[in-house]
Amino acid sequence: MKLELINQISSAGLALAVIGSLIQPAYAEKPTQEISSVEDKQHYSTSAAQLLTQKVAQTGNTSPTKITGVKLNTTNKGIELILESPNIEAIRPVNKSQDNNFIVEIPNTVLSLGTQNFFNQTNPISGITNVSLTQIKPNTVQLTITGEKGVPTAELFDSDEGLIFEITPVAETPTTPQSENQTQPEQPTASQEPIELTVIATPEAGYLVPEATTGTKIEVPLRDVPASIQVIPKEVIRDRQVVRLNELADNVSGVRPQGTLGGLASQGYFIRGFSTEFEALRDGFKDFGFTSPRDVASVERVEFLKGPASVLYGSANNPGGVVNTITKKPLSDPFYQIGGTFGSYDFYRGTIDLTGPLTENRAALYRLNIAYENANSFRDFIENESTFINPVVSLKVGENTDLTFAYEYQKYNYTFDRGFPSNNTVIFDLPINRSLDEPNIQDSEYKSNNFTYVLESRFGDNNNWKFRQAFNVLSVTGASQGVQADAVNEDGQTVRRRFRRSESDQTNITFQNEISGKFNTGTIRHNVLVGLEFANNQFQSNFFRGNIADLNIFNPVYGAQPERIRRTYIGEYGGENVALYLQNLIELTPNVKFLTGGRFDWVNSYDLYEDAPEFNNRNSDSEFSPRLGIVYQPTDTTSIYASWTNAFNPQYFGRNRNNEQFKPETSEQFEIGIKQNFLDNRLSATLAFFDITKKNVLTTDPVDTDFSVQTGEQKSRGVELDIAGEITPGWKIIGTYAYIDAYVSENNDLVPIDDPSALLNDQLPGVPYHSASLWTTYEFQQGNLQGLGLGLGLVYGGEREASLPNQIQIPSFLRTDASVFYKRKNWRFALNFKNLFDTKYYESQRVFVVPAAPLTVIGNITFEF
């Protein structure tokens, strides 16, 4: 985490200036002399903030600061801990104390202590049981001082010798023999007045995350990246009681949820108008998205990179954007949490999260996440059961080298249900619980196994260079079967149905090698990344289809059985990919940055039919995907950017009805935007305008729905606004607005032969012109109500098309959510009301219309040990 400079609010663009004028700074200027416990979080020392801000501004420091030495001395008050650093002015501690532990995290800082790159001292004096200094994250150091009878008090001093913590234990008079190499000064060695620890909202405890790696694969502040990147941290997931990752679409502008494979707990989104059902990332590796079950138990945060990202992630990237789920990693301090969730429709869920050191010197760490879920649904005959296990082990195999092994297993059983067909508005007259399937036939099960190892080693002067090697294998096997309603018949009373079953075995193997680092050429700073990636993906499947009787949608009588079941496909498709990518974030001046990059992809794909070898196909594609961007920062709180990016996507599967091979999809985006921080960097906003053109897009063939066609071109353009952060202590907010016009801009010869104008100017499905959302919580910080919190959410989606070609429009909606929670020391209870006013609304799955849940109540309780 890198700390951005605190400065006064600066106007930059009319829209953001209006926002800033509506929000008044609310932190009281209340200097204090010491922090006695975590309860003092409402205090904010302006003198410390000003001192440290001025010094950071003078140095212009943005790279991590090193702590090169640690000294521990006894004093007449307790102990004196000195952190030595060549750039002590840039160190800015953040208080996170709890229980008997005085804890501060020091962002944008790394330990450089020699062969033993940590500090630990047991029982230095009476009343203090342990002092430790550890690297808990790549750019975050944590100091923990454990008191015997309570949390110690602390004063912070700034001096030429270093940053000095003077710690006083909760004890009458600490006494301990003085060692030969220890000093015992009567007063702190610093000459200045005590500096208060600056207590501010941090990414770990708030909605604002200032840094993410998805946009560049290197550690740089988001304000330096010429792209719109929104990060949803685990605090939002917790506060909203998110149980399906698709729900996070409500908190990102220009993103709407997309129905998944018959209700599978996987990911699917419409981003900037385009479906991403088969594109997703898990810790930077390709996931199956639409067909891969994902549990939220292991999720640390979810990063949404909008726009084409082939420059970093290669083929099979949708031009709307990419979603990267970042999983939880081991922590150096013990943390144990158990939780239970219960809710409407017999929803039950239990979770366990355990982490800490495996060895006394903390060279080996572990984390274990376990989740079990069992639930019914507001939809008739629907239920699911899920088991999830995720162990992770991290090893320090050298002074600057770490090795991490992770494994995820999930088994997900569920009732297959695709909702309603999208060809007649009569479906909106049906009760949302109405099933058009067959209750005794619907059944699905998917198993996911995911293994990853990551080796990271820093080297060079000041450890400015890093080598990263990562390997990932993801295997998903399963089968889904059920009856799906394809279309409402002309009588408006019955629905045409079919039985379908799919059996699949899909595997992704990825091997990444990257070198990143920093160097100067004169006064110009370079942040470079060079990567070589090998990937192999394979999809084996059997598809079966059968006839089944129509169903009266207003008076359904179930019990029909499928007839004439036949196998319609057996085969395999996939490909091998070799890629070389290069990127350079060039700091031309302190306030002008230029991002350039490119990726060469060589893809050998195949599509094999076991029962129809005459249709077998092998193809080779190569493509160069460039990216250019520039950032201008007129102030410490404003970034203005522009970018141009390209992407491509080979078509692995299928041919058109004329037995012709599909061409690769290609896309291009232009984007300009502004990023503005407010309220001493506690609140951040991003305003972006984009224009995307996508060619050779696969859509269902209007002449024969068993085939696909490639439309000539699709366009999407619009404006997006995202706001996230903390307005006052305890008042958090995340809000969005988007206007998007996404449509078919050109046709081709096959669409269709009897009506050349079909599809032309049709709107892309699931994408409203206007959408907006707001989620905000307030937690009382002091008094009798301390620990009590309230939450309120609003989500608006305008009218949108249900499918392509356009047939019916899904109505607009406004949904209201609410929550109440209470936390004390090691436990937290929350009650969430989703769709508080029981609004009837729907989402799109591109071909089907999926009813959304009515009023749903979810309760959760967690305990930490």
PyMOL commands that set and color helices and strands:
alter all, ss='L'
color gray80, all
select helices_A, chain A and resi 14-22+38-42+46-59+88-90+203-205+222-224+234-240+245-251+289-291+296-298+310-313+425-429+461-463+613-615
alter helices_A, ss='H'
color red, helices_A
select strands_A, chain A and resi 65-67+69-74+79-84+94-95+101-107+109-111+119-125+128-137+140-147+153-158+163-168+229-233+255-257+269-271+274-275+280-282+285-287+299-306+321-327+335-343+347-357+364-376+383-398+401-414+420-421+443-459+465-488+494-521+524-547+551-552+563-589+592-609+617-635+638-649+665-678+683-700+708-728+731-746+770-779+788-797+800-801+809-810+813-824+827-834+842-844+848-851+856-864
alter strands_A, ss='S'
color yellow, strands_A
deselect
rebuild
show_as cartoon
